[in-house]
Amino acid sequence: MKVAFFGGTFDPVHFGHLAVARAAARKFRLKLIYFAPADIPPHKQRRALADFRHRFAMLAMATAGEARFVPSLIDAYTGQPNYSYETVVRLKRILSRSDKLYFLIGVDAFKDISTWHKPVALLDECDFIIASRPGYSLGDVARVLPEPLRPSPSELQKLNTKRSGFIRLRKSSLHLLNGVDVPVSSTEIRAMARGSIARLRRFVPAEVAEYIGKEKLYIEKA
């Protein structure tokens, strides 16, 4: 069975996240996608996040109508930063040996992969599905890899012209997912929540917009 791990803060989850997951499920024939909000994301500890219970509740609402989407508590209340490498290792222990695991991520987040905890070990653990943006090539993806996995300058030159396909690493592959460009960000939604909640329905499921209003989330912080 093909499954994917989709981690992040999901503060809040929005239509862009759901569009990426649907596109990945179609292209790679994924049976399940685990949406896993991070309790303590290592790269975003400077900004106060909505409480984990709120972010998980919104994620559960947003994925309720999708049989393949599973809201996951794998990164809930660990008491320490949620490092993706450790999460993937734990998830693989739960999955069957015959399961194929992918790591689903947006290209903007992937650009910082070399600064992550044990990036080489993480990239060795599973294939990555990288949701691209217009204009990105496989060369742009390969260029930000940790040094031990980075292709040679001549190989990078060849990859610069490729807007689709995959890069084979030593134990895994990187796959570029194109055609998903939903112009919305969680930052914009948080700012919007300080105004009219009705406007949020353009960017998040109606249940999520209603929940944000009821719980008065993001009123004092963007």
MDAnalysis code that builds the backbone (N, CA, C; Angstrom):
import MDAnalysis as mda
import numpy as np

u = mda.Universe.empty(666, n_residues=222, atom_resindex=np.repeat(np.arange(222), 3), trajectory=True)
u.add_TopologyAttr("name", ["N", "CA", "C"] * 222)
u.add_TopologyAttr("resid", np.arange(1, 223))
u.add_TopologyAttr("resname", ["MET", "LYS", "VAL", "ALA", "PHE", "PHE", "GLY", "GLY", "THR", "PHE", "ASP", "PRO", "VAL", "HIS", "PHE", "GLY", "HIS", "LEU", "ALA", "VAL", "ALA", "ARG", "ALA", "ALA", "ALA", "ARG", "LYS", "PHE", "ARG", "LEU", "LYS", "LEU", "ILE", "TYR", "PHE", "ALA", "PRO", "ALA", "ASP", "ILE", "PRO", "PRO", "HIS", "LYS", "GLN", "ARG", "ARG", "ALA", "LEU", "ALA", "ASP", "PHE", "ARG", "HIS", "ARG", "PHE", "ALA", "MET", "LEU", "ALA", "MET", "ALA", "THR", "ALA", "GLY", "GLU", "ALA", "ARG", "PHE", "VAL", "PRO", "SER", "LEU", "ILE", "ASP", "ALA", "TYR", "THR", "GLY", "GLN", "PRO", "ASN", "TYR", "SER", "TYR", "GLU", "THR", "VAL", "VAL", "ARG", "LEU", "LYS", "ARG", "ILE", "LEU", "SER", "ARG", "SER", "ASP", "LYS", "LEU", "TYR", "PHE", "LEU", "ILE", "GLY", "VAL", "ASP", "ALA", "PHE", "LYS", "ASP", "ILE", "SER", "THR", "TRP", "HIS", "LYS", "PRO", "VAL", "ALA", "LEU", "LEU", "ASP", "GLU", "CYS", "ASP", "PHE", "ILE", "ILE", "ALA", "SER", "ARG", "PRO", "GLY", "TYR", "SER", "LEU", "GLY", "ASP", "VAL", "ALA", "ARG", "VAL", "LEU", "PRO", "GLU", "PRO", "LEU", "ARG", "PRO", "SER", "PRO", "SER", "GLU", "LEU", "GLN", "LYS", "LEU", "ASN", "THR", "LYS", "ARG", "SER", "GLY", "PHE", "ILE", "ARG", "LEU", "ARG", "LYS", "SER", "SER", "LEU", "HIS", "LEU", "LEU", "ASN", "GLY", "VAL", "ASP", "VAL", "PRO", "VAL", "SER", "SER", "THR", "GLU", "ILE", "ARG", "ALA", "MET", "ALA", "ARG", "GLY", "SER", "ILE", "ALA", "ARG", "LEU", "ARG", "ARG", "PHE", "VAL", "PRO", "ALA", "GLU", "VAL", "ALA", "GLU", "TYR", "ILE", "GLY", "LYS", "GLU", "LYS", "LEU", "TYR", "ILE", "GLU", "LYS", "ALA"])
u.atoms.positions = np.array([
    [0.842, -1.196, 0.000],
    [0.000, 0.000, 0.000],
    [0.880, 1.249, 0.000],
    [0.508, 2.225, -0.806],
    [1.236, 3.485, -0.857],
    [0.586, 4.495, 0.084],
    [1.384, 5.039, 0.996],
    [0.868, 6.025, 1.950],
    [1.817, 7.214, 1.986],
    [1.303, 8.352, 2.447],
    [2.135, 9.554, 2.541],
    [1.982, 10.193, 3.905],
    [3.062, 10.786, 4.356],
    [3.073, 11.592, 5.570],
    [3.071, 13.062, 5.153],
    [2.113, 13.826, 5.662],
    [2.003, 15.245, 5.344],
    [2.033, 16.002, 6.664],
    [3.206, 16.518, 7.014],
    [3.362, 17.220, 8.285],
    [3.334, 18.725, 8.111],
    [3.248, 19.427, 9.215],
    [3.242, 20.891, 9.172],
    [2.559, 21.455, 10.394],
    [2.445, 22.770, 10.436],
    [1.747, 23.386, 11.563],
    [0.238, 23.379, 11.342],
    [-0.194, 23.492, 10.077],
    [-1.621, 23.553, 9.749],
    [-2.318, 24.582, 10.654],
    [-1.829, 25.814, 10.561],
    [-2.281, 26.881, 11.462],
    [-2.877, 28.061, 10.698],
    [-4.045, 27.893, 10.046],
    [-4.870, 26.683, 10.004],
    [-4.688, 25.931, 8.686],
    [-5.296, 24.746, 8.628],
    [-5.370, 23.997, 7.370],
    [-6.211, 24.801, 6.384],
    [-5.867, 24.739, 5.085],
    [-6.632, 25.497, 4.091],
    [-6.744, 24.704, 2.788],
    [-7.437, 25.299, 1.808],
    [-7.698, 24.606, 0.550],
    [-6.415, 24.263, -0.200],
    [-5.349, 25.032, 0.010],
    [-4.077, 24.720, -0.638],
    [-3.531, 23.384, -0.165],
    [-3.578, 23.139, 1.143],
    [-3.124, 21.858, 1.690],
    [-3.932, 20.707, 1.085],
    [-5.240, 20.882, 1.036],
    [-6.114, 19.823, 0.540],
    [-5.897, 19.571, -0.955],
    [-5.660, 20.635, -1.712],
    [-5.419, 20.481, -3.151],
    [-4.130, 19.712, -3.413],
    [-3.089, 20.008, -2.653],
    [-1.818, 19.297, -2.796],
    [-2.010, 17.818, -2.487],
    [-2.729, 17.514, -1.410],
    [-2.943, 16.127, -1.013],
    [-3.741, 15.369, -2.071],
    [-4.772, 16.007, -2.620],
    [-5.581, 15.342, -3.651],
    [-4.757, 15.068, -4.909],
    [-3.959, 16.053, -5.305],
    [-3.128, 15.876, -6.501],
    [-2.105, 14.762, -6.305],
    [-1.505, 14.714, -5.130],
    [-0.516, 13.668, -4.839],
    [-1.183, 12.294, -4.810],
    [-2.369, 12.230, -4.211],
    [-3.085, 10.949, -4.142],
    [-3.402, 10.421, -5.534],
    [-3.811, 11.335, -6.428],
    [-4.142, 10.920, -7.789],
    [-2.898, 10.453, -8.544],
    [-1.855, 11.272, -8.516],
    [-0.679, 10.982, -9.341],
    [0.081, 9.752, -8.860],
    [0.182, 9.586, -7.548],
    [1.001, 8.498, -7.013],
    [0.158, 7.337, -6.481],
    [-1.150, 7.418, -6.702],
    [-2.075, 6.348, -6.309],
    [-1.937, 6.021, -4.815],
    [-1.979, 7.052, -4.025],
    [-1.850, 6.888, -2.577],
    [-3.155, 6.388, -1.981],
    [-3.062, 5.425, -1.101],
    [-4.251, 4.902, -0.424],
    [-4.592, 5.722, 0.818],
    [-3.560, 6.212, 1.498],
    [-3.772, 7.009, 2.701],
    [-2.775, 8.160, 2.737],
    [-3.217, 9.295, 3.251],
    [-2.317, 10.408, 3.525],
    [-2.538, 10.803, 4.981],
    [-1.480, 10.712, 5.783],
    [-1.550, 11.080, 7.191],
    [-1.228, 12.569, 7.343],
    [-2.224, 13.349, 7.716],
    [-2.028, 14.766, 8.017],
    [-1.618, 14.866, 9.486],
    [-0.402, 15.301, 9.744],
    [0.110, 15.288, 11.110],
    [0.539, 16.686, 11.554],
    [-0.299, 17.398, 12.304],
    [0.123, 18.701, 12.822],
    [1.226, 18.529, 13.859],
    [2.209, 19.400, 13.816],
    [3.316, 19.340, 14.775],
    [2.928, 20.070, 16.048],
    [3.213, 19.456, 17.179],
    [2.961, 20.117, 18.465],
    [3.992, 21.217, 18.692],
    [5.277, 20.874, 18.476],
    [6.365, 21.852, 18.645],
    [7.233, 21.816, 17.383],
    [6.860, 22.559, 16.351],
    [7.662, 22.564, 15.111],
    [9.008, 23.244, 15.335],
    [10.108, 22.586, 15.022],
    [11.438, 23.145, 15.300],
    [11.695, 24.500, 14.667],
    [11.169, 24.745, 13.449],
    [11.493, 25.967, 12.729],
    [10.537, 27.121, 13.000],
    [9.514, 26.898, 13.816],
    [8.521, 27.952, 14.012],
    [8.214, 28.204, 15.486],
    [9.226, 28.040, 16.326],
    [8.998, 28.219, 17.752],
    [8.978, 29.686, 18.170],
    [9.387, 30.577, 17.284],
    [9.383, 32.001, 17.631],
    [7.982, 32.599, 17.562],
    [7.112, 31.987, 16.774],
    [5.748, 32.497, 16.651],
    [4.799, 31.630, 17.467],
    [3.921, 32.293, 18.223],
    [2.941, 31.547, 19.008],
    [1.912, 30.920, 18.076],
    [1.769, 29.617, 18.162],
    [0.811, 28.898, 17.331],
    [-0.519, 28.761, 18.063],
    [-1.578, 28.548, 17.303],
    [-2.832, 28.153, 17.924],
    [-2.584, 26.834, 18.643],
    [-3.268, 26.623, 19.746],
    [-3.070, 25.411, 20.527],
    [-3.239, 24.165, 19.645],
    [-2.461, 23.143, 19.944],
    [-2.491, 21.915, 19.143],
    [-3.906, 21.373, 19.004],
    [-4.693, 21.400, 20.081],
    [-6.043, 20.832, 20.027],
    [-6.912, 21.558, 18.998],
    [-6.702, 22.883, 18.843],
    [-7.456, 23.636, 17.842],
    [-7.015, 23.262, 16.436],
    [-5.716, 23.172, 16.230],
    [-5.206, 22.852, 14.894],
    [-5.608, 21.435, 14.474],
    [-5.589, 20.509, 15.427],
    [-6.008, 19.141, 15.113],
    [-7.512, 19.084, 14.835],
    [-8.296, 19.820, 15.619],
    [-9.749, 19.833, 15.416],
    [-10.097, 20.355, 14.026],
    [-9.444, 21.440, 13.612],
    [-9.704, 21.996, 12.282],
    [-9.294, 21.016, 11.191],
    [-8.187, 20.331, 11.412],
    [-7.715, 19.344, 10.437],
    [-8.694, 18.176, 10.335],
    [-9.223, 17.734, 11.459],
    [-10.197, 16.643, 11.452],
    [-11.451, 17.046, 10.676],
    [-11.888, 18.299, 10.845],
    [-13.057, 18.788, 10.100],
    [-12.764, 18.846, 8.597],
    [-11.609, 19.354, 8.251],
    [-11.266, 19.562, 6.841],
    [-11.098, 18.252, 6.086],
    [-10.706, 17.190, 6.770],
    [-10.436, 15.912, 6.102],
    [-11.575, 14.903, 6.251],
    [-12.651, 15.301, 6.939],
    [-13.724, 14.353, 7.276],
    [-14.369, 13.717, 6.056],
    [-14.464, 14.449, 4.958],
    [-15.135, 13.918, 3.774],
    [-14.234, 13.149, 2.830],
    [-12.988, 12.947, 3.196],
    [-12.009, 12.296, 2.313],
    [-11.561, 10.978, 2.942],
    [-11.964, 9.859, 2.358],
    [-11.640, 8.553, 2.925],
    [-10.135, 8.306, 3.007],
    [-9.377, 8.909, 2.080],
    [-7.928, 8.663, 2.043],
    [-7.157, 9.545, 3.009],
    [-7.811, 10.583, 3.563],
    [-7.116, 11.531, 4.430],
    [-7.332, 11.158, 5.896],
    [-6.222, 11.020, 6.633],
    [-6.291, 10.601, 8.025],
    [-5.622, 11.646, 8.918],
    [-6.377, 12.336, 9.791],
    [-5.740, 13.235, 10.751],
    [-4.978, 12.400, 11.778],
    [-3.711, 12.708, 11.966],
    [-2.845, 11.865, 12.789],
    [-2.362, 12.597, 14.043],
    [-2.276, 11.841, 15.137],
    [-1.770, 12.366, 16.411],
    [-0.329, 11.937, 16.665],
    [0.369, 11.514, 15.624],
    [1.708, 10.968, 15.822],
    [2.684, 11.996, 16.395],
    [2.442, 13.291, 16.143],
    [3.320, 14.336, 16.672],
    [2.665, 15.117, 17.813],
    [1.684, 14.515, 18.465],
    [0.951, 15.219, 19.524],
    [1.644, 15.089, 20.878],
    [1.851, 16.222, 21.517],
    [2.291, 16.279, 22.911],
    [3.495, 15.383, 23.212],
    [4.507, 15.489, 22.382],
    [5.729, 14.715, 22.614],
    [6.616, 15.373, 23.671],
    [6.400, 16.673, 23.912],
    [7.197, 17.377, 24.908],
    [8.531, 17.861, 24.393],
    [8.794, 17.630, 23.110],
    [10.050, 18.072, 22.507],
    [9.785, 18.420, 21.048],
    [10.701, 19.136, 20.409],
    [10.491, 19.489, 18.999],
    [10.195, 18.271, 18.147],
    [9.250, 18.424, 17.220],
    [8.853, 17.319, 16.348],
    [9.771, 17.259, 15.137],
    [10.857, 16.527, 15.257],
    [11.787, 16.383, 14.148],
    [11.243, 15.356, 13.154],
    [11.200, 15.729, 11.894],
    [10.604, 14.873, 10.867],
    [11.279, 13.510, 10.780],
    [12.592, 13.479, 10.950],
    [13.290, 12.196, 10.878],
    [12.747, 11.223, 11.915],
    [12.607, 11.693, 13.149],
    [12.126, 10.821, 14.222],
    [10.673, 10.413, 13.998],
    [9.866, 11.341, 13.463],
    [8.467, 11.019, 13.179],
    [8.363, 9.947, 12.103],
    [9.147, 10.084, 11.054],
    [9.118, 9.106, 9.959],
    [9.541, 7.725, 10.455],
    [10.562, 7.678, 11.275],
    [11.017, 6.393, 11.824],
    [9.905, 5.750, 12.647],
    [9.216, 6.545, 13.475],
    [8.110, 6.011, 14.274],
    [6.962, 5.538, 13.397],
    [6.659, 6.305, 12.360],
    [5.563, 5.945, 11.468],
    [5.871, 4.651, 10.725],
    [7.097, 4.479, 10.309],
    [7.472, 3.265, 9.583],
    [7.367, 2.020, 10.471],
    [7.524, 2.214, 11.776],
    [7.354, 1.082, 12.693],
    [5.891, 0.650, 12.758],
    [4.986, 1.597, 12.562],
    [3.552, 1.312, 12.616],
    [3.068, 0.672, 11.322],
    [3.626, 1.104, 10.212],
    [3.200, 0.616, 8.912],
    [3.685, -0.808, 8.664],
    [3.065, -1.436, 7.692],
    [3.500, -2.772, 7.298],
    [4.801, -2.673, 6.503],
    [5.584, -3.719, 6.521],
    [6.850, -3.727, 5.786],
    [6.637, -3.588, 4.286],
    [5.482, -4.017, 3.835],
    [5.179, -3.951, 2.396],
    [4.663, -2.573, 1.976],
    [4.389, -1.692, 2.930],
    [3.891, -0.359, 2.603],
    [5.009, 0.518, 2.039],
    [4.636, 1.380, 1.120],
    [5.578, 2.342, 0.536],
    [5.248, 3.716, 1.092],
    [6.201, 4.338, 1.798],
    [5.971, 5.622, 2.445],
    [6.581, 6.764, 1.635],
    [5.778, 7.817, 1.446],
    [6.233, 9.058, 0.819],
    [6.127, 10.188, 1.834],
    [6.983, 11.176, 1.673],
    [6.940, 12.380, 2.497],
    [6.440, 13.504, 1.605],
    [5.253, 14.025, 1.896],
    [4.637, 15.072, 1.084],
    [4.981, 16.439, 1.661],
    [5.488, 17.336, 0.800],
    [5.981, 18.634, 1.278],
    [5.911, 19.662, 0.151],
    [5.709, 20.903, 0.501],
    [5.735, 21.979, -0.473],
    [7.158, 22.393, -0.780],
    [7.386, 22.916, -1.973],
    [8.745, 23.268, -2.379],
    [9.329, 24.375, -1.504],
    [8.498, 25.297, -1.011],
    [9.021, 26.364, -0.157],
    [9.607, 25.809, 1.134],
    [8.964, 24.813, 1.699],
    [9.492, 24.179, 2.905],
    [10.715, 23.322, 2.588],
    [10.682, 22.657, 1.430],
    [11.794, 21.780, 1.061],
    [13.089, 22.563, 0.845],
    [12.977, 23.828, 0.474],
    [14.178, 24.639, 0.235],
    [15.064, 24.732, 1.472],
    [14.496, 24.500, 2.660],
    [15.281, 24.572, 3.904],
    [15.701, 23.201, 4.408],
    [15.557, 22.165, 3.585],
    [15.776, 20.794, 4.039],
    [17.165, 20.586, 4.648],
    [18.172, 21.275, 4.135],
    [19.538, 21.083, 4.644],
    [19.708, 21.578, 6.073],
    [18.796, 22.425, 6.547],
    [18.884, 22.945, 7.917],
    [18.098, 22.085, 8.900],
    [17.409, 21.070, 8.401],
    [16.591, 20.230, 9.272],
    [17.464, 19.276, 10.095],
    [16.859, 18.674, 11.082],
    [17.520, 17.680, 11.932],
    [17.770, 16.402, 11.117],
    [19.017, 15.986, 11.042],
    [19.431, 14.778, 10.328],
    [18.833, 14.719, 8.917],
    [19.097, 15.714, 8.090],
    [18.469, 15.759, 6.767],
    [18.858, 14.600, 5.859],
    [20.109, 14.182, 5.905],
    [20.549, 13.080, 5.039],
    [19.852, 11.789, 5.448],
    [19.792, 11.540, 6.746],
    [19.127, 10.334, 7.241],
    [17.643, 10.357, 6.890],
    [17.026, 11.520, 6.999],
    [15.611, 11.659, 6.646],
    [15.383, 11.345, 5.172],
    [16.215, 11.904, 4.312],
    [16.065, 11.686, 2.871],
    [16.360, 10.236, 2.476],
    [17.106, 9.521, 3.312],
    [17.364, 8.107, 3.070],
    [16.166, 7.230, 3.435],
    [15.294, 7.735, 4.304],
    [14.223, 6.916, 4.872],
    [13.058, 6.670, 3.914],
    [12.742, 7.642, 3.061],
    [11.562, 7.484, 2.205],
    [11.643, 8.429, 1.009],
    [10.818, 8.161, 0.011],
    [10.712, 9.052, -1.137],
    [10.003, 10.342, -0.726],
    [10.301, 11.415, -1.428],
    [9.655, 12.701, -1.184],
    [8.818, 13.092, -2.385],
    [7.618, 13.592, -2.137],
    [6.776, 14.206, -3.151],
    [6.795, 15.699, -2.876],
    [7.349, 16.468, -3.799],
    [7.537, 17.897, -3.585],
    [6.556, 18.673, -4.455],
    [5.595, 19.324, -3.811],
    [4.615, 20.126, -4.542],
    [5.300, 21.386, -5.045],
    [5.409, 21.506, -6.340],
    [6.173, 22.581, -6.961],
    [5.340, 23.838, -7.171],
    [6.014, 24.880, -7.619],
    [5.382, 26.127, -8.045],
    [5.805, 26.390, -9.494],
    [5.056, 27.233, -10.217],
    [5.440, 27.537, -11.600],
    [6.878, 28.043, -11.692],
    [7.633, 27.484, -12.618],
    [8.999, 27.938, -12.831],
    [10.062, 27.111, -12.148],
    [9.686, 26.258, -11.199],
    [10.680, 25.442, -10.507],
    [11.067, 24.243, -11.359],
    [12.321, 23.874, -11.282],
    [12.822, 22.717, -12.011],
    [13.402, 21.714, -11.023],
    [13.731, 20.544, -11.537],
    [14.399, 19.550, -10.696],
    [15.756, 20.067, -10.230],
    [16.362, 20.928, -11.034],
    [17.642, 21.523, -10.636],
    [17.494, 22.388, -9.394],
    [16.390, 23.156, -9.305],
    [16.147, 23.986, -8.130],
    [16.001, 23.125, -6.879],
    [15.370, 21.969, -7.028],
    [15.195, 21.045, -5.914],
    [16.534, 20.418, -5.530],
    [17.279, 19.955, -6.516],
    [18.548, 19.278, -6.248],
    [19.586, 20.204, -5.628],
    [19.513, 21.487, -5.993],
    [20.505, 22.449, -5.532],
    [20.470, 22.676, -4.016],
    [19.320, 22.437, -3.387],
    [19.198, 22.695, -1.946],
    [19.420, 21.438, -1.111],
    [19.757, 20.332, -1.762],
    [19.997, 19.093, -1.026],
    [21.250, 19.211, -0.151],
    [21.316, 18.447, 0.934],
    [22.544, 18.404, 1.730],
    [23.714, 17.963, 0.856],
    [24.872, 18.441, 1.148],
    [26.056, 18.202, 0.333],
    [26.271, 16.735, -0.044],
    [26.129, 15.780, 0.876],
    [26.388, 14.375, 0.503],
    [25.436, 13.831, -0.560],
    [24.291, 14.464, -0.735],
    [23.298, 13.975, -1.693],
    [23.168, 14.859, -2.921],
    [23.889, 15.967, -2.948],
    [23.734, 16.936, -4.034],
    [24.411, 16.428, -5.311],
    [23.720, 16.502, -6.439],
    [24.323, 16.067, -7.706],
    [25.524, 16.938, -8.079],
    [26.311, 16.452, -8.992],
    [27.474, 17.194, -9.472],
    [27.020, 18.402, -10.280],
    [27.881, 19.397, -10.470],
    [27.509, 20.577, -11.263],
    [26.992, 20.226, -12.654],
    [27.590, 19.234, -13.295],
    [27.132, 18.858, -14.637],
    [25.741, 18.234, -14.591],
    [25.461, 17.446, -13.554],
    [24.133, 16.844, -13.409],
    [23.097, 17.912, -13.077],
    [23.499, 18.882, -12.255],
    [22.594, 19.982, -11.925],
    [22.202, 20.756, -13.180],
    [23.169, 20.953, -14.044],
    [22.910, 21.681, -15.288],
    [21.835, 20.972, -16.115],
    [21.890, 19.663, -16.179],
    [20.901, 18.895, -16.929],
    [19.520, 18.988, -16.272],
    [19.505, 18.978, -14.945],
    [18.241, 19.005, -14.213],
    [17.553, 20.367, -14.290],
    [18.325, 21.411, -14.593],
    [17.765, 22.764, -14.648],
    [16.670, 22.911, -15.711],
    [16.713, 22.072, -16.728],
    [15.744, 22.179, -17.827],
    [14.525, 21.286, -17.628],
    [14.530, 20.489, -16.566],
    [13.441, 19.534, -16.336],
    [12.449, 20.082, -15.319],
    [11.194, 20.219, -15.748],
    [10.137, 20.746, -14.887],
    [9.258, 19.641, -14.302],
    [9.588, 18.398, -14.598],
    [8.834, 17.274, -14.062],
    [9.756, 16.070, -13.960],
    [9.246, 15.012, -13.328],
    [10.052, 13.806, -13.205],
    [10.565, 13.598, -11.798],
    [11.685, 12.894, -11.676],
    [12.210, 12.577, -10.352],
    [13.728, 12.573, -10.360],
    [14.278, 12.654, -9.162],
    [15.726, 12.576, -8.959],
    [16.001, 11.356, -8.100],
    [16.856, 10.497, -8.547],
    [17.213, 9.314, -7.784],
    [18.352, 9.638, -6.834],
    [18.137, 9.436, -5.547],
    [19.187, 9.605, -4.555],
    [19.766, 8.234, -4.224],
    [20.591, 8.153, -3.211],
    [21.267, 6.878, -2.952],
    [20.322, 5.798, -2.398],
    [19.273, 6.208, -1.642],
    [18.341, 5.232, -1.085],
    [16.876, 5.577, -1.355],
    [16.634, 6.671, -2.014],
    [15.263, 7.132, -2.224],
    [15.199, 7.992, -3.485],
    [14.012, 8.562, -3.742],
    [13.838, 9.439, -4.899],
    [13.046, 10.675, -4.505],
    [13.285, 11.763, -5.236],
    [12.516, 12.993, -5.075],
    [11.622, 13.141, -6.303],
    [10.328, 13.303, -6.080],
    [9.362, 13.419, -7.181],
    [8.766, 14.817, -7.174],
    [8.730, 15.445, -8.332],
    [8.164, 16.787, -8.452],
    [6.682, 16.676, -8.798],
    [5.853, 17.340, -8.029],
    [4.405, 17.355, -8.251],
    [4.016, 18.722, -8.780],
    [3.618, 18.767, -10.038],
    [3.258, 20.032, -10.677],
    [1.747, 20.199, -10.775],
    [1.335, 21.384, -11.205],
    [-0.067, 21.622, -11.491],
    [-0.931, 21.955, -10.301],
    [-0.320, 22.217, -9.146],
    [-1.098, 22.597, -7.958],
    [-0.616, 23.970, -7.513],
    [-1.389, 24.981, -7.798],
    [-0.993, 26.342, -7.437],
    [-2.215, 27.088, -6.893],
    [-2.463, 26.912, -5.592],
    [-3.581, 27.581, -4.929],
    [-3.011, 28.780, -4.170],
    [-3.271, 30.001, -4.635],
    [-2.658, 31.193, -4.042],
    [-3.261, 31.571, -2.691],
    [-2.896, 30.825, -1.669],
    [-3.383, 31.116, -0.313],
    [-2.337, 30.638, 0.681],
    [-2.209, 31.335, 1.781],
    [-1.261, 30.938, 2.820],
    [-1.930, 31.066, 4.184],
    [-1.432, 30.276, 5.116],
    [-1.960, 30.338, 6.482],
    [-1.736, 31.710, 7.090],
    [-0.634, 32.363, 6.733],
    [-0.351, 33.709, 7.258],
    [-1.451, 34.683, 6.855],
    [-1.859, 34.637, 5.593],
    [-2.923, 35.518, 5.100],
    [-4.252, 35.218, 5.794],
    [-4.518, 33.947, 6.006],
    [-5.772, 33.554, 6.646],
    [-5.820, 34.038, 8.091],
    [-4.703, 33.929, 8.799],
    [-4.681, 34.401, 10.186],
    [-4.952, 35.904, 10.255],
    [-4.363, 36.645, 9.328],
    [-4.598, 38.089, 9.284],
    [-6.055, 38.385, 8.940],
    [-6.612, 37.612, 8.039],
    [-7.989, 37.798, 7.593],
    [-8.978, 37.544, 8.735],
    [-8.615, 36.640, 9.630],
    [-9.516, 36.267, 10.717],
    [-9.775, 37.423, 11.674],
    [-8.920, 38.419, 11.629],
    [-9.135, 39.587, 12.495],
    [-10.216, 40.501, 11.933],
    [-10.646, 40.217, 10.683],
    [-11.711, 41.002, 10.073],
    [-12.987, 40.196, 9.988],
    [-13.415, 39.916, 8.769],
    [-14.661, 39.193, 8.549],
    [-14.414, 37.696, 8.417],
    [-15.039, 36.910, 9.300],
    [-14.914, 35.462, 9.232],
    [-15.517, 34.929, 7.928],
    [-16.535, 35.620, 7.419],
    [-17.194, 35.174, 6.183],
    [-16.206, 35.068, 5.030],
    [-15.219, 35.963, 4.970],
    [-14.230, 35.941, 3.892],
    [-13.394, 34.664, 3.915],
    [-13.251, 34.044, 5.092],
    [-12.403, 32.860, 5.229],
    [-12.929, 31.678, 4.427],
    [-14.240, 31.655, 4.166],
    [-14.830, 30.515, 3.459],
    [-14.296, 30.375, 2.033],
    [-13.649, 31.411, 1.527],
    [-13.008, 31.321, 0.210],
    [-11.709, 30.523, 0.272],
    [-11.158, 30.354, 1.476],
    [-9.823, 29.771, 1.603],
    [-9.768, 28.535, 2.499],
    [-10.786, 28.335, 3.341],
    [-10.826, 27.166, 4.222],
    [-12.228, 26.566, 4.159],
    [-12.373, 25.275, 4.479],
    [-13.715, 24.687, 4.512],
    [-14.633, 25.464, 5.462],
    [-15.926, 25.457, 5.158],
    [-16.884, 26.232, 5.946],
    [-16.833, 25.879, 7.421],
    [-16.668, 24.579, 7.730],
    [-16.615, 24.159, 9.131],
    [-15.412, 24.756, 9.848],
    [-14.301, 24.857, 9.132],
    [-13.094, 25.437, 9.719],
    [-13.279, 26.932, 9.960],
    [-13.871, 27.628, 8.995],
    [-14.128, 29.060, 9.160],
    [-15.029, 29.307, 10.367],
    [-16.051, 28.474, 10.511],
    [-16.978, 28.623, 11.637],
    [-16.267, 28.359, 12.963],
    [-15.405, 27.359, 12.973],
    [-14.657, 27.017, 14.190],
    [-13.730, 28.166, 14.593],
    [-13.043, 28.747, 13.603],
    [-12.157, 29.879, 13.885],
    [-12.945, 31.018, 14.526],
    [-14.146, 31.272, 14.008],
    [-14.978, 32.330, 14.570],
    [-15.460, 32.018, 15.964],
    [-15.909, 30.801, 16.191],
    [-16.423, 30.414, 17.505],
    [-15.340, 30.449, 18.579],
    [-14.157, 29.988, 18.225],
    [-13.071, 29.932, 19.193],
    [-12.257, 31.214, 19.249],
    [-12.631, 32.166, 18.374],
    [-11.931, 33.460, 18.323],
    [-10.421, 33.293, 18.151],
    [-10.074, 32.412, 17.225],
    [-8.657, 32.179, 16.941],
    [-8.080, 33.310, 16.095],
    [-6.810, 33.564, 16.283],
    [-6.035, 34.509, 15.466],
    [-6.513, 35.973, 15.594],
    [-7.288, 36.272, 16.609],
    [-7.786, 37.641, 16.756],
    [-6.669, 38.617, 17.134],
    [-5.759, 38.155, 17.979],
    [-4.719, 39.061, 18.474],
    [-3.367, 38.834, 17.826],
    [-3.257, 37.792, 17.012],
    [-1.965, 37.525, 16.371],
    [-2.178, 37.140, 14.921],
    [-1.241, 37.546, 14.070],
    [-1.340, 37.228, 12.640],
    [-0.375, 36.114, 12.307],
])
